[in-house]
Amino acid sequence: MYFKNYENSLRNLPLKDVYGKEDFLREEFLYAKDGKVQVYWAPFEYINKEAKVIILGITPGWTQMELAFNYVRHHIDEEDYEQLISNAKNYASFGGTTMRKNLIDMLDGIELNKYLNISSCEQLFNEKHSLLHTSSVLRYPVFIDGENYSGSSPKIYSQEIFLNMIDELLVPELNQVKNAVIIPTGKVVSDVLKYLVDKGKIEHKTILFNFPHPSGANGHRKEQYENNKNIFKEQLGTASVTRQFEGVINQLRPSEDQMSELINHLKIIGEELKRGNDLKERESYFEKRLSRLADEIEPYDHKIALVIEHLLR
């Protein structure tokens, strides 16, 4: 990727708690330029090929750019390349005061967390980020006269610089995560994906077209979300039936030592149940034992807790 091309300039940045545009929007980090359109490199190169879900934006804004640069500058000597760019991307993706929260609320609302076997999609941005790949139609931050590009002016298909980024960066990237469900945030992103599907450039089975952008500035977000919510749920249900989420449980499989400990738990439970001849005694034991399952199983795949619950009954 391009990280090596910018590494020296990145290392020369002073260490700060917060950076300003003057630190990054300068010649050393300029990726491409065409008139008033300026594209700057940022450390958004990591591709999670094992992801089950792709969340796609139009382009990283200044907030996301600052967060990613900030993370890399402060950890460049502590982490290897893969870990560094993975963590930086996860740290910055859909970052901001309300945007990530809005996104998580919408994803939980269509029950994506259920299909991913997690309690909330908030976990996708921390301990379960292995299930998620985030990216943008235009991978690197785009600015028009120094301001965030919204995707509307100029039109995305009117700029050769944008078309080149889509063909050279986006299409190969998406095709490395072929089986993932794609969630495009906003109309422009949906339109680009429809174009790529029509042209046969991508072949993803499930794309949640018309998913709203999570920005708090999107005044139509809630209405658009409610109008399409049931459609999104049906699409995820179909994706589950066609086994697009297959392998999620295996990713959370406990170690051999943890599994051995759980088997011992099961043996103890089995012996105690054999001695519980009285039905009421069994029911009392079940209620008491079940109340402790969450704490005992917390380090393990929560599916195992469901197995134990079933055996207890």
C-alpha positions in Angstrom: 0.0 0.0 0.0 1.0 3.7 0.2 1.9 3.8 3.9 5.6 3.6 3.2 5.4 6.5 0.8 4.2 8.8 3.6 5.9 7.2 6.7 8.8 9.6 6.9 6.5 12.6 6.8 4.3 11.0 9.3 7.2 10.4 11.7 8.3 14.0 11.4 5.0 15.2 12.8 5.2 16.6 16.3 3.4 14.7 19.0 0.2 16.5 19.9 -3.0 15.6 21.7 -5.0 17.1 18.9 -3.9 18.1 15.4 -5.2 20.9 13.1 -5.7 20.9 9.3 -2.4 22.7 8.9 -0.7 19.5 10.1 -2.1 17.2 7.4 -3.6 19.2 4.6 -0.2 20.0 3.0 2.0 18.9 0.1 3.7 15.9 1.9 0.4 14.1 2.3 -1.3 15.1 -1.0 -2.5 12.0 -2.9 -4.1 13.7 -5.9 -5.4 17.0 -7.0 -7.7 18.3 -9.8 -8.6 22.0 -9.7 -10.4 22.7 -6.4 -10.6 19.0 -5.5 -7.8 17.8 -3.2 -7.4 14.3 -2.0 -5.0 13.6 0.9 -3.6 10.3 2.0 -4.6 9.0 5.4 -3.9 5.6 7.1 -7.1 3.9 5.9 -5.5 1.0 4.1 -6.3 -2.0 6.2 -8.6 -4.6 4.6 -10.3 -7.1 6.9 -10.8 -10.0 4.4 -12.6 -12.1 7.0 -15.2 -9.5 7.8 -18.9 -10.4 7.7 -20.1 -6.9 7.3 -18.8 -3.9 5.3 -19.9 -0.4 6.3 -19.2 2.0 3.5 -19.2 5.8 3.6 -18.6 8.4 0.9 -15.2 9.6 2.1 -13.5 10.1 5.5 -14.0 13.6 6.8 -11.6 15.8 8.7 -12.6 14.3 12.1 -11.9 10.7 10.9 -8.6 11.8 9.3 -7.4 13.5 12.5 -8.3 10.5 14.6 -6.5 8.0 12.3 -3.3 10.2 12.0 -3.4 10.8 15.7 -3.5 7.1 16.5 -0.7 6.2 14.1 1.6 9.0 15.1 1.3 8.0 18.8 1.7 4.3 18.2 4.0 3.9 15.2 6.9 2.7 17.3 4.8 0.4 19.5 2.9 -1.7 17.0 3.7 -3.6 13.8 2.3 -2.3 10.5 -0.8 -4.6 10.3 -1.8 -4.0 13.8 -1.1 -0.3 13.5 -3.3 0.4 10.5 -6.0 -2.0 11.7 -6.3 -0.2 15.1 -6.1 3.2 13.5 -8.9 2.5 11.1 -11.1 1.0 13.9 -10.3 4.0 16.1 -11.3 6.5 13.5 -14.2 4.8 11.6 -17.4 6.8 11.8 -15.8 8.7 14.7 -17.4 11.8 16.0 -19.7 13.0 18.7 -23.0 11.4 17.5 -22.3 9.7 14.2 -21.0 6.3 15.5 -23.8 6.2 18.2 -26.5 6.9 15.5 -25.0 4.1 13.4 -24.9 1.6 16.2 -28.5 2.4 17.2 -29.6 1.8 13.6 -27.7 -1.4 13.2 -29.0 -2.8 16.5 -32.5 -1.7 15.4 -32.4 -4.0 12.3 -30.9 -6.8 14.6 -27.6 -7.1 12.9 -26.1 -7.9 16.3 -28.3 -11.0 16.5 -26.9 -12.4 13.3 -23.4 -11.6 14.4 -24.0 -13.2 17.8 -23.0 -10.1 19.8 -25.0 -8.1 22.3 -24.7 -4.8 20.5 -23.1 -3.5 17.3 -21.1 -1.3 19.5 -18.8 -4.3 19.9 -17.9 -4.1 16.2 -15.8 -1.0 17.1 -14.0 -2.6 19.9 -13.6 -6.3 20.9 -15.5 -7.7 17.9 -14.0 -5.6 15.2 -12.8 -8.7 13.5 -16.3 -9.1 12.1 -16.3 -5.6 10.5 -14.6 -3.9 7.6 -15.2 -0.2 7.2 -14.3 1.8 4.1 -15.4 4.6 1.8 -16.3 5.0 -1.8 -13.4 7.4 -2.0 -10.9 5.8 0.4 -8.8 8.8 1.2 -10.2 12.2 2.5 -11.5 14.5 -0.1 -11.7 18.3 0.4 -13.2 21.0 -1.8 -11.4 24.3 -1.2 -10.4 22.9 2.2 -13.8 21.7 3.3 -15.2 18.1 3.6 -16.6 16.7 0.4 -20.2 15.7 0.9 -20.6 13.7 -2.3 -22.9 16.2 -4.1 -20.8 19.0 -5.5 -19.1 18.2 -7.7 -21.0 15.1 -8.7 -18.9 12.0 -8.1 -19.1 10.7 -11.7 -18.1 14.1 -13.1 -14.6 13.8 -11.8 -12.0 11.6 -13.3 -10.0 11.6 -10.1 -13.0 10.1 -8.3 -13.6 7.5 -11.0 -10.0 6.4 -10.8 -10.2 6.0 -7.0 -13.3 3.9 -7.4 -11.8 1.6 -10.0 -8.3 1.4 -8.6 -9.1 1.3 -4.9 -12.7 0.5 -4.1 -13.5 -2.3 -6.5 -10.5 -4.4 -5.7 -11.0 -3.8 -2.0 -14.7 -4.9 -2.0 -13.8 -8.0 -4.1 -11.4 -9.1 -1.3 -14.3 -9.3 1.1 -16.7 -10.9 -1.3 -19.1 -12.7 1.0 -19.7 -9.8 3.4 -23.0 -7.9 3.7 -22.5 -4.3 2.5 -24.2 -1.4 4.3 -23.9 1.8 2.3 -24.4 4.9 4.3 -26.3 7.5 2.3 -27.8 7.9 -1.2 -24.5 8.6 -3.0 -22.9 5.5 -1.7 -25.9 3.4 -2.6 -25.9 4.9 -6.1 -22.3 4.0 -6.6 -22.8 0.4 -5.5 -25.8 0.1 -7.8 -23.6 1.2 -10.7 -20.9 -1.3 -9.8 -23.4 -4.1 -9.5 -24.9 -3.2 -12.9 -21.5 -3.1 -14.5 -20.6 -6.5 -13.0 -17.7 -5.1 -11.1 -18.9 -6.4 -7.7 -21.1 -9.5 -7.0 -22.1 -9.2 -3.3 -25.3 -11.0 -2.5 -26.6 -8.6 0.1 -26.4 -4.8 -0.1 -28.7 -2.7 2.1 -29.5 0.0 -0.4 -30.9 3.2 0.9 -29.5 2.8 4.4 -29.3 6.4 5.7 -26.1 8.3 6.6 -25.7 8.3 10.4 -24.7 12.0 10.6 -26.7 14.1 13.0 -26.9 16.7 10.2 -29.0 14.3 8.1 -32.5 15.6 8.7 -34.1 12.7 6.8 -32.2 10.0 8.6 -34.9 8.8 11.0 -37.7 8.9 8.4 -35.7 7.1 5.8 -34.6 4.5 8.4 -38.1 3.8 9.6 -39.4 3.5 6.0 -36.8 0.8 5.1 -36.2 -0.8 8.5 -38.3 -3.9 7.8 -36.7 -4.4 4.4 -33.3 -4.3 6.0 -34.4 -6.9 8.5 -35.7 -9.2 5.8 -32.4 -8.8 3.8 -30.4 -9.8 6.9 -32.7 -12.8 7.5 -32.1 -13.9 3.9 -28.4 -13.4 4.3 -28.5 -15.6 7.4 -30.4 -18.4 5.5 -27.9 -18.3 2.7 -25.2 -18.7 5.3 -23.4 -15.4 4.8 -22.9 -15.1 8.5 -21.5 -18.6 8.7 -18.3 -18.9 10.7 -19.2 -16.2 13.2 -19.6 -18.7 16.1 -16.3 -20.3 15.2 -14.5 -17.0 15.5 -15.6 -16.8 19.1 -14.8 -20.4 19.9 -13.1 -20.9 23.3 -9.6 -22.3 23.8 -9.1 -26.0 24.6 -8.5 -25.1 28.3 -11.7 -23.1 28.4 -13.6 -25.9 26.7 -12.2 -28.4 29.2 -13.4 -26.3 32.1 -16.8 -26.0 30.6 -17.1 -29.7 30.2 -16.3 -30.2 33.9 -19.1 -27.7 34.6 -21.5 -29.8 32.5 -20.4 -33.0 34.3 -21.1 -31.4 37.7 -24.4 -30.1 36.6 -25.3 -33.6 35.2 -24.5 -35.4 38.4 -26.5 -32.9 40.5 -29.5 -33.2 38.2 -29.4 -37.0 38.6 -29.7 -36.6 42.3 -32.5 -34.1 42.0 -35.4 -36.5 41.8 -38.0 -34.0 43.0 -39.3 -31.8 40.1 -39.5 -28.7 42.3 -36.0 -29.3 43.5 -34.8 -29.4 39.9 -36.7 -26.2 39.1 -35.2 -24.4 42.1 -31.8 -25.6 41.1 -32.3 -24.4 37.6 -33.3 -20.9 38.6 -30.4 -20.5 41.0 -27.8 -22.0 38.6 -29.0 -20.1 35.6 -28.6 -16.8 37.5 -24.9 -17.5 37.7 -24.3 -18.5 34.1 -23.7 -15.1 32.8 -20.7 -14.5 35.2 -19.3 -18.0 34.7 -19.5 -18.0 30.9 -18.6 -14.4 30.2 -15.1 -15.3 28.9 -16.5 -17.8 26.6 -18.6 -18.0 23.5 -22.1 -17.0 24.7 -23.6 -19.8 22.6 -22.2 -22.3 25.0 -24.3 -20.7 27.7 -27.3 -21.4 25.6 -26.2 -25.0 25.4 -25.9 -25.3 29.1 -29.2 -23.6 29.6 -30.8 -26.2 27.3 -29.2 -29.1 29.2 -30.4 -27.7 32.5 -33.9 -27.8 31.3 
